[in-house]
């Protein structure tokens, strides 16, 4: 099952869809134009059912095979949202929306799944039901959870679910995957440090929040170096520091910190939360200050299921001849919520050389489209083969 000829024929159309999405990026749940375009296309393909508004602005399409003796239902998911980044690619189809850009390739994911949906609706050469899932708000909004919370899995009886992400640095159209924990849990930190503000020339009359904050930031790194198992995978990063004063001669009353904790196991996640709170409160108290910690459990660890991972890899090998082992990724992916709800797998597809995702120079590689479409179509045809 190499790259399907039909996708070579559709390549120009799918590329045009992708570039249209790229030109009109939408952030989080505000994918109104994108969602409407997806729904219109699914209806034009002849999908048996198209439902909008799942997970606020998500779209679901149902394609029934020529037979349904198997009773199987397979879900295929693509994300639709963009990022709040000002594009710097200079391409002719660059974003027309200020400070919004498809810097992670979700435009490509959406276009490829649409291409696969068109092919599957034309051929229906499978025994069962395919559910195509177009999700908003992957970039921090938890759109995958919202779609699951809306009852998507039960409503359409989805039994397995599969997803894909392009990956710069891997050869164009190549594949990589791994079983078990794959993408990290992405928890969020908000820390407020309060002391006693005053004149910078009289620090002895203050409780200096900047000094307290510096000690907290340094001490938080001991979670990785002295608390976590050295062979574990954990990142603790403070990413923003803002004080209540912007003056040269004022020691601020308050300093606010933002940060993130990334882990690949629930044990490390529990440890990190416990130690973040203990360290912040303890260090602050030692200086006579107060630290208030808000620890938000965001996306969970994304865990690929063994049987479905091996199957997804086998389909990839049929398309391109090989499928490598993907690296562990400390970035987050809210497909994790769907993999908590149903068994399935998530695969990486090479985007070639170029800027990394979330960079203002990133651009999805349209040459990968036929390969990605063929993998998605292969998941359906191979998992639910027609008699």
C-alpha positions in Angstrom: 0.0 0.0 0.0 2.3 2.8 -1.2 1.3 6.4 -1.5 -2.1 6.3 -3.2 -2.3 7.7 -6.8 -5.6 9.4 -5.9 -3.7 11.7 -3.6 -1.3 12.7 -6.3 -4.4 13.7 -8.3 -5.8 15.6 -5.3 -2.5 17.1 -4.3 -3.1 20.5 -6.0 -6.6 20.9 -4.4 -5.4 19.8 -0.9 -2.5 22.2 -1.1 -4.9 25.0 -2.0 -7.1 24.2 1.0 -4.0 24.2 3.2 -2.8 27.5 2.0 -6.2 29.0 2.4 -6.3 27.9 6.0 -2.8 29.3 6.4 -3.8 32.6 5.1 -6.7 32.9 7.5 -5.5 31.5 10.9 -7.8 31.3 13.9 -6.8 30.9 17.5 -8.1 28.4 20.1 -11.9 28.0 19.9 -12.3 30.9 17.4 -12.0 28.6 14.4 -15.3 29.8 13.0 -14.2 30.3 9.4 -12.0 27.1 9.4 -14.7 25.0 10.9 -17.3 26.2 8.4 -15.0 25.5 5.5 -14.3 22.0 6.9 -18.0 21.3 7.3 -18.8 22.5 3.8 -16.2 20.4 2.3 -17.2 17.3 4.2 -20.8 17.7 3.0 -19.6 18.2 -0.6 -17.7 14.9 -0.3 -20.9 13.1 0.5 -20.2 12.2 4.1 -23.1 10.4 5.7 -23.3 12.8 8.6 -21.6 16.2 9.4 -22.0 17.8 12.8 -20.7 21.1 13.9 -20.3 22.6 17.3 -18.8 19.6 19.1 -16.3 20.9 21.7 -17.6 24.4 20.9 -16.3 24.8 17.3 -15.2 21.2 16.5 -16.5 19.4 13.4 -17.2 15.6 13.1 -17.9 13.8 9.8 -19.1 10.2 9.5 -18.2 8.0 6.5 -19.7 4.5 6.3 -17.9 1.8 4.4 -19.4 -0.4 1.7 -20.0 -2.9 4.5 -20.6 -2.8 8.2 -20.3 -6.4 9.2 -17.4 -5.7 11.4 -19.2 -3.1 13.5 -15.9 -1.3 14.0 -15.7 2.5 14.3 -12.3 4.3 13.8 -11.7 7.9 14.6 -9.1 10.1 12.8 -8.3 13.4 14.4 -6.7 16.7 13.1 -6.3 20.0 14.9 -7.4 23.2 13.3 -6.1 26.1 15.5 -3.2 28.5 15.0 -0.9 30.4 17.3 -0.6 34.0 18.5 2.6 34.6 16.5 3.3 37.3 13.9 4.3 35.4 10.7 7.7 36.2 9.1 7.8 33.6 6.2 7.1 36.1 3.4 5.2 33.5 1.4 2.4 34.8 -0.9 -0.2 33.0 1.2 1.1 34.3 4.6 -1.3 35.1 7.3 -3.6 38.1 6.8 -4.5 38.2 10.5 -2.1 40.2 12.6 -0.4 38.2 15.4 -2.0 35.0 14.3 -0.2 32.3 12.4 -0.3 28.6 11.5 3.2 28.1 13.1 2.6 24.4 14.0 1.2 22.9 10.8 -2.4 22.4 11.9 -3.4 23.9 8.5 -1.6 20.9 7.0 -3.1 18.4 9.4 -6.6 19.7 8.6 -6.1 19.7 4.8 -4.6 16.2 4.8 -7.5 14.8 6.8 -9.9 16.5 4.5 -8.1 14.8 1.6 -8.3 11.5 3.2 -12.0 12.1 3.9 -12.7 12.9 0.3 -11.0 9.7 -0.8 -12.7 7.5 1.8 -16.1 9.0 0.9 -15.4 8.3 -2.8 -14.2 4.7 -2.4 -15.7 3.4 0.9 -13.5 0.4 0.5 -13.7 -0.7 4.1 -16.0 -2.6 6.4 -17.1 -0.4 9.3 -17.4 3.4 10.0 -14.8 6.1 9.8 -15.3 9.2 12.0 -13.2 12.2 11.0 -12.6 14.6 13.9 -11.5 18.3 13.3 -10.6 19.8 16.7 -10.2 23.4 17.8 -7.9 24.7 20.6 -5.1 22.2 20.7 -2.6 25.0 21.5 -3.5 25.4 25.2 -7.3 25.4 25.1 -7.9 21.7 25.6 -10.2 21.3 22.7 -9.7 17.6 22.7 -11.1 17.3 26.2 -14.0 19.6 25.2 -14.9 17.3 22.4 -14.7 14.2 24.6 -16.7 16.0 27.3 -19.4 16.7 24.7 -19.8 12.9 24.4 -18.2 12.5 21.0 -16.7 9.0 21.7 -20.0 7.5 22.9 -22.3 9.4 20.4 -20.5 7.9 17.4 -19.3 4.7 19.1 -15.7 5.4 18.4 -13.6 2.4 19.4 -10.1 3.5 18.4 -8.6 6.9 17.6 -5.5 8.0 15.6 -3.7 11.3 15.2 -0.7 12.7 13.4 1.7 15.7 13.7 4.2 17.0 11.2 7.8 17.1 12.5 10.5 19.4 11.2 14.0 17.9 11.0 12.7 14.5 9.9 12.9 13.7 6.2 9.8 14.8 4.3 7.1 12.2 4.5 9.0 9.8 6.8 7.3 8.5 9.9 8.3 8.0 13.6 6.3 6.6 16.5 6.8 5.1 20.0 4.7 3.0 22.4 3.7 4.3 25.8 4.4 7.8 27.2 5.2 10.0 24.2 4.3 13.7 24.9 4.6 15.2 28.3 2.1 16.4 30.8 2.1 20.2 30.7 1.2 21.7 34.0 1.1 25.5 34.6 2.5 27.6 37.5 1.3 30.9 38.8 3.3 32.1 41.8 2.7 35.4 43.7 5.5 36.5 46.1 4.5 39.2 48.6 6.9 40.9 50.9 7.3 44.5 52.1 8.0 47.1 49.6 10.0 50.2 50.1 12.9 52.5 49.0 15.7 50.7 47.3 18.2 52.8 49.3 16.8 51.3 52.5 16.5 47.5 51.9 16.8 46.8 55.6 13.4 48.3 56.0 11.8 46.0 53.4 11.3 42.3 52.7 12.8 42.3 49.3 10.6 40.3 46.9 13.2 40.4 44.1 15.7 38.6 46.4 13.1 36.1 47.5 12.0 35.5 44.0 15.6 34.8 42.9 16.0 32.2 45.6 12.7 30.6 44.7 13.7 30.3 41.0 17.1 28.8 41.9 15.6 26.4 44.5 12.9 25.2 42.1 15.7 23.7 39.9 16.5 21.3 42.7 13.3 19.4 41.9 15.0 18.1 38.8 18.5 17.8 40.2 17.9 16.6 43.7 14.3 15.3 44.1 13.4 13.5 40.8 14.9 10.1 39.9 17.8 11.0 37.6 16.5 8.7 34.9 13.1 10.3 34.9 11.9 13.0 32.5 11.0 16.3 34.1 11.4 20.0 33.2 10.7 22.9 35.6 10.8 26.3 33.8 10.0 29.8 35.1 9.1 31.8 32.0 7.8 35.2 33.2 8.7 37.5 36.0 6.7 40.7 36.7 6.9 43.0 39.7 4.4 45.5 41.0 7.0 48.3 40.4 8.9 49.4 37.3 11.0 52.0 39.0 14.7 52.0 39.5 14.5 53.0 43.2 11.6 50.9 44.5 11.7 47.5 46.0 8.3 46.0 44.9 5.7 44.7 47.3 4.8 41.8 44.9 6.4 39.8 42.2 4.4 37.4 40.0 5.9 34.4 38.2 4.6 32.2 35.5 6.1 28.8 34.6 5.5 25.3 33.4 6.3 21.8 34.6 6.7 18.9 32.1 6.7 15.3 33.2 6.3 11.9 31.5 4.8 9.9 34.5 2.1 10.5 37.1 4.6 9.8 39.9 6.8 12.6 38.8 3.9 14.9 38.2 2.7 14.3 41.8 6.3 14.9 43.1 6.7 18.1 41.1 3.4 19.6 42.4 4.2 18.8 46.0 7.8 20.2 45.8 6.8 23.3 43.9 4.4 24.3 46.7 6.8 23.3 49.5 9.8 25.2 48.0 7.9 28.4 47.1 6.2 28.6 50.5 9.3 27.5 52.5 11.8 29.8 50.8 9.5 32.8 51.0 8.8 32.1 54.7 12.5 32.0 55.4 12.8 35.6 54.4 9.6 36.7 56.1 7.6 36.8 52.8 4.6 34.9 51.6 4.3 32.8 48.4 1.0 31.8 47.0 1.1 29.0 44.4 -1.5 28.1 41.9 -0.6 24.8 40.3 -2.8 23.9 37.3 -2.8 20.4 35.9 -3.2 21.0 32.2 -2.7 18.4 29.5 -1.9 14.9 30.8 0.9 12.6 29.5 0.0 11.4 26.0 0.3 7.6 26.1 0.3 5.5 22.9 -1.4 2.1 23.3 0.8 -0.8 22.3 -1.4 -2.7 19.8 -2.6 0.4 18.0 0.9 1.8 17.9 2.3 -1.3 16.2 -0.6 -1.2 13.8 0.0 2.5 13.0 3.7 1.8 12.5 2.8 -1.0 10.1 0.6 1.2 8.0 3.4 3.8 7.9 5.8 1.1 6.7 3.3 0.1 4.0 3.2 3.7 2.8 6.9 4.6 2.9 8.8 1.4 3.5 9.9 2.2 7.1 8.9 3.8 10.4 11.5 4.9 12.9 11.3 5.2 16.7 10.3 8.7 17.6 12.0 10.6 20.5 10.3 11.4 23.7 8.8 14.9 23.5 8.6 17.2 26.5 6.0 19.3 24.6 2.3 18.8 25.3 -0.4 17.4 23.0 -4.1 17.4 24.0 -4.7 14.3 21.8 -3.8 12.8 25.2 -7.4 13.3 26.3 -8.7 11.3 23.4 -6.1 8.5 24.1 -7.4 8.5 27.7 -10.9 8.0 26.4 -10.1 5.3 23.8 -7.1 3.2 22.7 -5.2 4.6 19.8 -1.9 6.0 18.6 -0.3 9.2 17.5 2.5 9.4 14.9 5.0 11.9 13.7 5.5 12.6 10.0 8.6 14.4 8.7 8.3 18.0 7.5 11.8 18.2 6.1 14.4 20.8 7.0 13.3 24.3 8.0 12.2 26.3 11.0 10.9 24.5 14.1 7.2 24.5 15.0 6.1 27.6 17.0 8.7 29.8 15.1 7.6 32.8 13.0 9.5 31.3 10.0 7.8 27.9 10.2 5.8 26.6 7.2 4.2 23.3 6.6 5.7 21.3 3.7 3.1 20.6 1.1 5.2 17.9 -0.5 4.3 15.7 2.5 0.5 15.9 1.8 0.1 12.7 -0.3 2.0 10.6 2.3 0.0 11.9 5.2 -3.3 11.4 3.4 -2.3 7.8 2.5 -1.4 7.0 6.1 -4.8 8.1 7.3 -6.7 6.3 4.5 -4.5 3.2 5.2 -5.5 3.3 8.9 -9.2 2.9 7.9 -8.7 0.4 5.1 -6.3 -1.8 6.9 -8.0 -1.7 10.3 -11.4 -2.4 8.8 -10.7 -4.3 5.6 -13.5 -4.9 3.2 -14.3 -8.6 2.5 
